Amino acid sequence: MKEGRFMMSGNRGSLLAGTAKTDITPQDLAGLTNLWGRPFEGIHDRIYVRALVVENGINSAAIVAADLVEFGDTSELRKQIEKEIGIPTDHIIITASHDHNAPRVGTTTPGATAQKGGPATEKYTRIVYECIVDVVRRAKEALQPAQVGIGRGTADVNTNRDVFTAEGWRLGANPDGPSEKTVWVVKFETESGEPIAILMNYAVHSVVLGANNTLVTGDLAGAAERYVEQYYDDKVIALWTLGPAGDQNPKYMSYNEEPPLFPDRAPGYPIMDALGLLLGEEVIRVASQIERMTSDVRIAADESVVSCLARIPPRDQNRDGIEVEEVDSLNIRLGLILIDYIALTWVSGEVVTSIYWHLRQESPFSNTIMITIANDRVGYIVDDAGYHTPTFESTASPFQPGHAESAIVNGLVEMMSQYQ
């Protein structure tokens, strides 16, 4: 049995929390591209990897958030962290913001829909992995007595992106479609109330900048992190985690910026900063209103792997350098980190809104957060009903209908039910 299965509600201890942050902006851009295969030509803003480590004298856990497109399977990296730092493998979440104008790292899981990259990606992956081990180590070294609280707000920054047109289903803005507007905020502070970390979660693709952008940027997620950290005079680490954003785009994007607002610079950056400000302001507002803080907590974690029947997605996957390997089945990784009554669930794919709503309905915890593209990125995961509509997500999913939704919801509910 995993360590987490022994952690009953009585196993509580005094919370310790530590954070660290490292710049992972590529020094050598040669061979690195954005998600659409466009080579990077420069840097607009720096990108980072941030880590939060928590302990309670009984158990420990780590959340790592990176301003990147995605990770491949992080199992070996997490094993290295366990070996060198002592945090159990299944107590670690490594997640990316899914920023389309930053590099990806790691190898592609067979059957997943992702760019494989080349030697430059392999080189950059090694650099990022070294940074992740180092940032987790420094976060653990920074552990100090802490307290934690949770709050939620809303932001109308995202929109359902599946629109039916005369030419069929296309990407666009569909204000009437399913859209999760919740802004989750988990606040960590010292016993005297000084900020340590803010973990935020929101469901939106970081794609304000489109395919024609050739500058490395943190996009919307990076702008929100930057805004929150600057508000607190850089005394807090703000970790962006991606919610169920499989069918969610920013409400405003550079694609729609015609003519450009500022012709002398790449389009989209004013929109990016504005949306980051809106999200950041809501995060700050919610954080300021969290009154119930606790330092006596339980920490538990679990992980499982579910195998679902795979397929070659109907949509052409040879575009943008994406090639899908034919396999019979494809694994979805699921996990949970429980901090007191805050359930941080995670899934290794791009989950659509309806699956998260299904999970929230079944969950034994009112504070149930879903972190997606965590510890791998296997592709789009749509709800069962979604396969009846040929949207961008359903035609790009590497999973056969009728398996993934129940596997995710049932698997995560089973984990959480151990700790009611």
Buried (B, 14 or more C-beta within 10 A) or exposed (E): EBBBEEBEEEBBBBBBBBBBBBEBBBEEBEBBBBBBEBEBEEBBBBBBBBBBBBBBEBBBBBBBBBBBBBBBBBBEBBEBBBEEBEBBBBBBBBBBBBBBBBBBBBBBBBBBBBBBBEEBBBBBBEBBBEBBBBBBBBBBEBBBEBBBBBBBBEBEBBBBBBBEEEEEBEBBBBEEBBBBBBBBBBBBBBEEEEBBBBBBBBBBBBBBBBBEBBBBBBBBBBBBBBBBBEBBEEEBBBBBBBBBBBBBBBBBBBBBBEEEEEEEEBBBBBBBBBBBBBBBBBBBEBBEEBEEBEBEBBBBBBBBEBEBBBBBBEBEBEEBBBEBBEBEBBBBBBBBBBBBBBBBBBBBBBBBBBBBBBBBEBBEBEBBBBBBBBBBBBBBBBBBEBBEEBBBBBBBBBBBBEBBBBBBBBBBBEBBEBBE
